[in-house]
Amino acid sequence: MEVVNATGRRKTAVARVYLSEGKGNVTVNKKDYKVFFPTTVLQGKVQQAFEATNTLKTYDVKVNVAGGGVTGQAEAVRHAIARALVKIDEENRPKLKKDSLLTRDPRMVERKKPGRPKARKKFQFSKR
């Protein structure tokens, strides 16, 4: 099997994933994913697509991720891995779709509006 690549996004984070057959090693920005994502919640998000398709220790993953914060980056990696697993085997699609791992989360930070301190906050109103 050759290397399969896919892109995942969340907020402003972009993850490029390269999947190849192996022993289940996950490398994020040339570090082990357990070092890059220190909490078990984030590590679980990275592994979620493999758990849904029962391919936990089947593929080696190399990830380049940039932008956003750690949570957005972990979810971008999850999205990219799910897309790559579908490229490898189309039968994975229903399992991943059921857990909504193939859906790109469209929620982004709303832009700041002119004449206001933040996107929706207004300056303090003084009646007199």
C-alpha positions as CSV (number, residue, x, y, z in Angstrom):
1,M,0.0,0.0,0.0
2,E,1.3,3.4,-0.9
3,V,1.0,6.5,1.3
4,V,-2.5,8.1,1.4
5,N,-2.8,11.7,2.3
6,A,-5.8,13.9,3.3
7,T,-6.5,17.3,4.7
8,G,-8.7,18.1,7.8
9,R,-9.8,21.5,9.1
10,R,-11.4,22.9,12.2
11,K,-11.6,26.7,13.0
12,T,-8.3,28.0,11.7
13,A,-6.4,24.8,12.2
14,V,-5.3,22.8,9.1
15,A,-3.9,19.3,9.4
16,R,-2.3,17.3,6.6
17,V,-2.2,13.6,7.3
18,Y,-0.1,10.9,5.6
19,L,-1.3,7.3,6.3
20,S,0.7,4.2,5.6
21,E,0.6,0.6,6.8
22,G,2.5,0.1,10.0
23,K,2.2,-0.5,13.8
24,G,0.1,2.4,14.9
25,N,2.7,5.1,15.4
26,V,1.2,8.6,15.3
27,T,3.7,11.5,14.7
28,V,2.4,15.1,14.9
29,N,4.9,17.8,13.8
30,K,7.8,15.4,14.3
31,K,6.8,14.6,17.9
32,D,4.8,11.7,19.3
33,Y,1.1,12.6,19.5
34,K,1.1,11.9,23.2
35,V,3.8,14.6,23.7
36,F,2.1,17.1,21.2
37,F,-1.4,16.6,22.7
38,P,-0.8,16.2,26.5
39,T,-4.3,15.5,27.7
40,T,-6.1,12.2,27.3
41,V,-9.2,13.9,25.9
42,L,-7.2,15.3,22.9
43,Q,-5.4,12.0,22.5
44,G,-8.8,10.3,22.4
45,K,-9.9,12.7,19.6
46,V,-6.9,11.7,17.5
47,Q,-7.6,8.0,17.9
48,Q,-11.4,8.3,17.5
49,A,-11.5,7.5,13.8
50,F,-9.4,4.4,14.2
51,E,-11.6,3.2,17.1
52,A,-14.7,3.7,15.0
53,T,-13.3,1.5,12.1
54,N,-11.5,-1.1,14.3
55,T,-8.1,-0.2,12.7
56,L,-6.3,0.9,15.9
57,K,-2.8,-0.5,15.4
58,T,-2.9,-0.9,11.6
59,Y,-1.6,2.4,10.2
60,D,1.3,4.7,10.8
61,V,0.3,8.4,10.7
62,K,2.5,11.4,10.0
63,V,0.7,14.7,10.6
64,N,1.6,18.3,9.8
65,V,-0.7,20.7,11.7
66,A,-0.7,24.5,11.9
67,G,-3.0,27.3,13.0
68,G,-5.5,27.6,15.8
69,G,-5.2,26.1,19.3
70,V,-4.6,22.6,20.6
71,T,-8.3,21.6,20.6
72,G,-8.9,22.8,17.1
73,Q,-5.7,21.1,15.9
74,A,-6.7,17.8,17.5
75,E,-10.1,18.0,15.8
76,A,-8.5,18.9,12.5
77,V,-6.2,15.8,12.8
78,R,-9.3,13.6,13.6
79,H,-11.1,15.0,10.5
80,A,-8.1,14.3,8.2
81,I,-7.6,10.8,9.5
82,A,-11.2,10.0,8.9
83,R,-11.0,11.3,5.3
84,A,-7.8,9.2,4.7
85,L,-9.5,6.1,6.1
86,V,-12.3,6.6,3.6
87,K,-9.8,6.9,0.8
88,I,-8.2,3.6,1.8
89,D,-11.5,1.7,2.1
90,E,-14.9,3.1,1.1
91,E,-16.6,0.6,3.5
92,N,-15.4,2.8,6.4
93,R,-17.6,5.7,5.3
94,P,-20.9,4.6,7.1
95,K,-19.1,3.9,10.4
96,L,-17.3,7.3,10.3
97,K,-20.4,9.1,9.1
98,K,-22.4,7.7,12.0
99,D,-20.0,9.3,14.4
100,S,-20.0,12.5,12.2
101,L,-16.3,12.4,11.8
102,L,-16.4,13.2,8.1
103,T,-18.4,16.5,8.6
104,R,-16.3,19.7,8.5
105,D,-17.4,21.7,11.5
106,P,-18.2,25.1,9.9
107,R,-18.2,27.2,13.2
108,M,-15.6,29.9,13.1
109,V,-14.9,33.0,15.2
110,E,-17.2,35.8,14.2
111,R,-15.5,39.0,13.0
112,K,-15.3,42.2,15.1
113,K,-17.8,44.8,13.9
114,P,-16.9,48.5,13.7
115,G,-18.2,50.7,16.5
116,R,-18.3,47.8,19.0
117,P,-15.6,46.4,21.3
118,K,-16.1,42.8,20.1
119,A,-18.2,40.9,17.6
120,R,-21.6,41.3,19.5
121,K,-20.7,43.1,22.7
122,K,-21.8,46.8,22.8
123,F,-20.2,49.7,24.7
124,Q,-21.8,50.5,28.0
125,F,-25.1,52.5,27.6
126,S,-25.6,55.6,29.7
127,K,-29.1,56.9,29.9
128,R,-28.0,60.3,31.4
